[in-house]
Amino acid sequence: MSKTKFFYLSIILVSMALPLGAQIALSPSFVFIDENNGVGNLFVSNKSDKVYEVTISFAFGYPGSDAEGNLVMNYDDSSAFATFALDSMIRAFPRIFILKGGEQRTVRLQVIPGERRKQGFFYTRMKVLAKPQTAEVTQQVAEGIGTKINFNFEQVTAVFYRKGKVSTGLVVKGVDVLQVDTVMQLRPHLQRTGNAPYLGSMFAKLKDGKGSVIAETQSTTTAYFDVIRRMDLNITGVPAGKYRLELSFETRRNDMMVTDLVQAPRIVHEVDVEVR
């Protein structure tokens, strides 16, 4: 009787706090731990009919940027780790658990009691890895040889904890403007002030000589340290000429509660630009 040899291949699909293929979903998208009791909750839901083993882990990191303003995650900043890392201060209960199809589990995130005395703003990235208990795909690739593929789902979200006096703000050091066809690429160079990350929204408005807004856009933005952020402004139909570009920053976002955000005054930066 012939025997089939199987080779196992594990594939990790990574997402930034978004449901992957309606399999494993996290809520809320960001976890803010209460500064009074040091506790926060994450709800993990299994939207499939499969059984998953879920593992919670932490890795300090934050969104930075490259020279073009593209978001780049930084997991190697030892200086920032020494000052802001939440990793050694936090525990997840449970850390490993089984989640059956259609089930939801509450993960309790708790700052260690002895660490709650620390003053400041602390953060980390929480990784939620879900492994199916059975192989997802079996494929016969040759006579007597097969492969079994496990699709593991990993989602990453941010966890924040603050206590005591915290502040944040931005200084716009300058703006690089580049027009590519009907898109105006905006790259503001931002300097974060205070002792907490700037979490908010960035708005861009293109104004004519009369002050009328002829093109605008907005997006969420972050500045954990000095950073370059990129925003694309669609200028389709805008006549060639000189205009005034207004960039503004506010500590409000649709995906976060205002009470969770460290507040800062609205920041406005204006610069003259030309549409060709």
C-alpha positions in Angstrom: 0.0 0.0 0.0 1.4 3.4 -1.0 2.0 6.1 1.6 1.7 9.8 1.0 4.2 12.1 2.6 2.9 15.6 3.6 4.9 18.7 3.9 3.4 21.4 6.2 3.6 25.1 5.3 2.4 27.7 7.7 1.5 31.1 6.2 0.9 34.2 8.4 -1.5 36.8 7.0 -0.9 40.1 8.8 -3.4 42.9 9.2 -3.3 46.2 11.1 -6.4 45.7 13.4 -8.7 44.8 10.6 -10.7 41.6 10.1 -9.0 39.2 7.7 -11.4 37.4 5.4 -14.1 37.7 8.0 -12.2 35.1 10.1 -11.0 36.8 13.3 -12.1 40.3 14.3 -10.9 42.6 17.0 -12.8 45.3 18.8 -12.0 48.1 19.6 -9.4 49.0 16.9 -7.2 50.6 19.5 -7.1 49.9 23.2 -6.8 52.7 25.7 -6.2 51.4 29.2 -8.0 53.3 32.0 -5.5 55.3 34.0 -7.5 54.9 37.2 -7.7 51.1 37.5 -5.1 50.2 34.9 -7.5 47.9 32.9 -8.6 47.7 29.3 -10.5 45.1 27.3 -10.1 43.6 23.8 -12.9 41.6 22.3 -11.8 38.8 19.9 -14.5 37.3 17.7 -14.4 34.2 15.5 -16.5 34.9 12.4 -15.9 31.5 10.8 -17.0 28.0 11.6 -13.4 26.8 12.3 -11.7 26.4 15.6 -8.7 28.7 16.3 -6.0 28.9 18.9 -5.4 32.5 19.7 -2.1 33.9 21.2 -1.6 37.4 22.5 1.9 39.0 22.5 3.4 42.5 22.7 6.1 44.2 20.6 7.1 47.8 21.1 6.9 49.8 17.9 5.4 52.9 16.4 4.6 54.3 12.9 7.4 56.4 11.5 8.1 57.4 7.9 10.7 57.2 5.1 12.1 60.2 3.2 9.0 60.1 0.9 6.5 60.3 3.7 5.4 56.7 3.5 4.5 55.0 6.7 7.1 52.7 8.1 6.8 50.8 11.3 9.8 51.2 13.6 10.4 48.2 16.0 14.1 48.9 16.7 14.2 52.2 18.6 15.9 51.2 21.8 15.9 54.8 23.1 12.1 55.2 22.7 11.7 51.7 24.2 13.5 52.7 27.4 11.2 55.7 27.9 7.8 54.8 26.4 7.5 50.9 26.2 4.5 49.4 27.8 5.6 45.8 27.2 7.1 45.0 30.7 4.2 46.9 32.4 1.3 45.0 30.9 -0.2 41.5 31.0 -3.0 39.9 28.9 -5.5 37.5 30.5 -5.9 35.0 29.0 -2.8 35.0 26.8 -3.6 31.8 25.0 -7.0 30.4 24.4 -9.2 28.4 22.1 -11.9 30.2 20.1 -14.6 28.0 18.5 -16.6 29.1 15.5 -19.0 31.9 16.2 -17.5 32.5 19.7 -16.3 35.8 21.2 -13.7 36.1 24.0 -12.8 39.1 26.2 -9.1 39.6 26.7 -8.4 41.6 29.8 -5.3 43.9 29.5 -4.0 45.0 32.9 -1.1 47.2 33.8 0.8 45.5 36.6 -0.2 47.1 39.9 3.4 48.0 40.9 3.8 49.8 37.5 0.8 52.0 37.8 2.8 54.6 39.8 4.8 55.6 36.8 3.9 58.9 35.3 3.8 59.6 31.6 2.5 58.1 28.3 3.3 54.5 27.4 2.4 52.4 24.4 3.1 49.2 22.5 1.8 47.0 19.7 -0.4 44.0 20.5 -0.2 41.0 18.2 -3.1 38.6 18.0 -2.1 35.4 16.3 -4.9 32.9 15.4 -3.9 29.4 14.3 -6.5 27.0 12.9 -6.5 23.6 14.7 -6.7 21.8 11.4 -5.1 22.3 8.1 -6.9 24.9 5.9 -5.7 23.5 2.5 -4.5 20.1 1.3 -3.0 19.9 -2.1 -1.7 16.9 -3.9 1.4 18.1 -5.9 2.8 14.7 -7.0 2.1 11.0 -6.6 2.8 10.1 -3.0 3.6 13.6 -2.0 1.3 16.3 -0.7 1.2 19.6 1.1 -0.9 20.9 3.9 -1.1 24.6 4.3 -2.2 26.4 7.5 -3.3 30.0 7.1 -2.5 31.8 10.4 -4.1 35.2 10.9 -2.1 37.8 12.8 -3.6 41.2 13.5 -1.7 44.1 15.1 -3.2 46.9 17.1 -1.9 49.7 19.4 -2.3 49.8 23.1 -2.0 53.0 25.1 -1.7 53.9 28.8 -1.2 57.3 30.4 -1.0 58.6 33.9 -0.3 62.1 35.3 0.5 65.2 33.3 0.8 64.5 29.5 0.9 66.9 26.6 1.4 66.8 22.8 1.5 69.2 19.9 3.0 69.7 16.5 5.4 72.2 14.8 5.3 72.2 11.0 8.9 72.7 10.0 8.1 72.9 6.3 6.1 71.3 3.4 7.4 69.6 0.3 4.9 70.0 -2.6 5.1 68.0 -5.8 2.5 67.9 -8.6 2.2 64.6 -10.5 -0.5 65.0 -13.2 -3.7 65.8 -11.4 -2.4 65.0 -7.9 -0.6 67.4 -5.6 1.6 65.4 -3.3 2.0 67.1 0.1 4.7 66.1 2.5 4.7 68.1 5.7 7.7 67.7 8.0 6.4 67.5 11.5 8.1 67.9 14.9 6.2 66.5 17.8 6.2 68.5 21.0 5.3 67.4 24.6 5.7 63.9 26.1 2.9 62.0 24.2 2.3 61.0 20.6 0.2 63.2 18.5 -2.9 61.3 17.4 -5.3 63.3 15.2 -6.3 64.3 11.7 -4.7 66.3 9.0 -6.7 68.6 6.7 -5.6 70.2 3.4 -7.4 73.0 1.6 -6.5 74.7 -1.6 -7.8 78.3 -1.8 -8.0 80.8 -4.6 -7.3 84.5 -4.5 -10.7 85.2 -3.0 -10.2 82.6 -0.2 -12.7 80.1 -1.7 -11.8 76.4 -1.2 -11.4 74.7 -4.6 -10.0 71.4 -3.5 -9.7 69.7 -0.1 -9.0 66.4 1.5 -8.3 64.9 5.0 -6.8 61.9 6.7 -5.9 60.5 10.1 -2.3 61.1 11.1 0.2 60.3 13.9 3.5 61.8 15.0 5.2 59.8 17.7 8.5 61.6 17.0 9.7 63.9 14.2 8.2 62.5 11.0 7.2 63.2 7.4 3.6 62.5 6.5 2.2 62.3 3.0 -1.2 63.4 1.7 -2.4 63.5 -1.9 -4.7 66.3 -3.0 -6.7 65.7 -6.1 -6.6 68.9 -8.3 -8.5 67.5 -11.3 -10.2 70.5 -13.0 -8.3 73.1 -11.1 -7.0 75.8 -13.5 -3.3 76.5 -13.7 -2.3 79.4 -11.5 -1.1 80.4 -8.0 -3.0 79.3 -4.9 -2.8 79.3 -1.1 -2.5 75.9 0.5 -3.7 75.6 4.1 -2.7 72.6 6.2 -4.3 72.1 9.6 -4.0 69.5 12.3 -6.6 68.7 15.0 -6.5 66.1 17.8 -9.7 64.3 16.8 -10.3 61.2 14.8 -13.4 59.2 13.8 -11.9 55.9 15.0 -11.0 57.2 18.5 -13.0 58.8 21.3 -12.1 62.4 22.0 -11.7 61.6 25.7 -9.0 59.1 24.8 -6.8 61.6 22.9 -4.3 63.9 24.4 -5.6 67.3 23.3 -3.7 70.1 21.6 -4.6 73.4 20.1 -5.5 73.4 16.4 -2.4 74.0 14.2 -2.6 75.8 10.9 0.3 76.2 8.4 -0.1 78.0 5.1 2.1 78.1 2.0 1.9 79.5 -1.6 1.7 76.8 -4.3 1.3 76.8 -8.1 -0.8 74.5 -10.2 0.7 73.9 -13.6 
